[in-house]
């Protein structure tokens, strides 16, 4: 396995290139196109991605929907408490991130919007635990919660974010961050892509805190991320497998889509899962298996991709698992040169920023 160090996945970014608001139109964001074979870089606008797609390609997208996972509550003293859910709660107890002035005491009561309350149970594994008087389900969060914008955006969610921090094809509530590569697709662009003879298929991966948080050396040594829920429907798996047999490209929209697909890779001949870390030997026809469950797959340099042939993604924060995945896909040096090109040409970075297509 290739030795990966955090400091090798860092880069300098002028603050003025961080995107705090989305582009005026989804498909008008800028696009950097990386050709892995020729090591060339082209640029244009995102709507130009269609000219780099081929008839017969399969685009796979993550249809997870962002939940209004940020909630503002109060202590009995009147101090504000900011609660960020790590996933959609399904029980009275939930692990969360908390921001408040001064430490909460064990069993302290927190007053929530709408008349309900929560009890602070303490910290565990880097997160805080709250016990709610009633489950803060999706209906409650839609009524009282806010969109969970990334922490570098120092403002509360505004009306624009309700639409633009969500893909136009989002269907299944469960993510606490947007699958940002999909934010560039408008309905019109999707129609144009389909008219070119390109299939668009759906999977689900509900994005949790683990996807976007900075990595630690301990996590790199462990080789796993905090588990996240995924689903691959039979209809999508069947169409992807048909494309793989016919040697057509499978292109993932976003790193979360990559992780869902690669987690379900198996050898059709052997009927067993295929390990991706530095595996060698005779090339196999590898399929994707339908199913649902939890994945802790951490993709980093040295990983051998089995399903994904192309990747549409954003420009990611340093020292995150997302940057490791992109480096694994196109090579760390090529990735860093592309990021330097993007900085020099004033591309916009992070969740509301511009995009890359790596082919």
Residue, then its C-alpha position, 0 to 999 in steps of 0.5 A: x500500500x502506498x504511504x499516505x501522509x496528511x501533509x501530502x494532501x494540502x495546498x494553498x488557496x487564496x480566501x477570495x477563491x472560496x465560493x460563498x454563494x452559488x453561480x448565477x445558473x447551475x450549468x454556468x459554473x466553470x469546468x476543468x477537464x482532466x484527461x488521465x491518459x494524455x495528462x492534459x487540462x482543458x477548461x470551459x463552462x459546466x454545460x460543456x461537459x456534454x461535449x466530453x461525454x459519449x453516446x453509450x456512457x452511463x452517468x450515475x448520480x446520488x439522489x440523496x436529499x439534504x435535510x435541514x440538519x442545523x437547529x438552533x435551540x436555547x439553554x435555560x439561561x437563554x444562551x444559544x445552542x447550535x445543533x448539527x445532526x450527523x444523520x436523520x434521527x430515527x430514535x430519541x437519542x442522537x449523536x450531534x455536533x454542538x456549538x454553545x458558549x460555555x460547557x453544557x453539564x450532564x443532564x442539562x435541559x435544552x429548549x428546542x423550537x416548537x416546545x420540545x426539549x433535549x437532555x445533554x448526555x455527554x460526549x462519546x467518540x468525538x460527538x455529543x449525545x442528546x436525548x430528545x423528548x420526541x424524535x426530531x423527524x424530517x417533518x420537524x426539521x423541515x419546519x424548524x431546521x436550516x440547511x447545513x451549510x459548510x462551516x467556512x460559510x459564515x452566515x445563516x442559511x438564506x432562502x436561496x440555499x433551500x433550492x441551490x444547496x440541493x440537486x435538482x434530482x434529490x429525492x431521498x432525505x438523509x444527507x447532512x451535506x450536499x453531493x456537490x458535484x450534482x449541484x451543477x446539473x440543471x434540468x435542461x442540461x440533464x435533458x440534453x445529456x439524455x438526448x445524446x444517448x447517455x443513460x442516467x442512473x440513480x444510487x443513494x449515499x446519505x452523506x454524514x460528517x465523515x465525508x467532509x471532515x478533515x482527516x486525522x493520521x489515526x484514520x489514515x492508519x485505520x483505513x476506514x471512514x465513519x460508516x454511511x448508508x447507501x442503496x444501489x437499486x437492482x435496476x441501476x446495478x443491471x444497467x451498470x453491469x450491462x455497460x461494463x460487459x459492453x466496455x462502455x464508460x461508467x461515470x460517477x457524479x460525485x465522490x459519494x457515488x464512487x464510494x457506493x459503487x466501489x463498495x458493491x464491486x464483485x467478480x462475476x466469475x468468482x462471485x466474491x467481493x474484490x479487494x481494491x487496495x493495490x490488488x494485482x494480477x489478471x484483469x477481471x470483469x467486475x460487476x456491481x451488486x445491488x443492495x443496501x447497507x453501510x459503507x466505511x470504504x476509504x479510497x486513497x492512492x493505491x486503490x484500484x478502481x473496479x467500476x468507475x471509469x470517469x468522475x465529475x467532482x468539485x474542488x475539495x478542502x485540503x486533508x479530506x477523504x475527498x481529496x484522497x479519493x480524487x488523488x487515487x483516481x487521477x494521481x496525486x501529482x496530476x491532481x495537484x497540478x490541476x488545482x494549481x491551474x484552477x487557482x492560477x485561473x481563479x476558479x471557485x472552490x468548495x461546495x458552491x464552487x466550480x467542477x472537474x470532469x476527470x476522464 
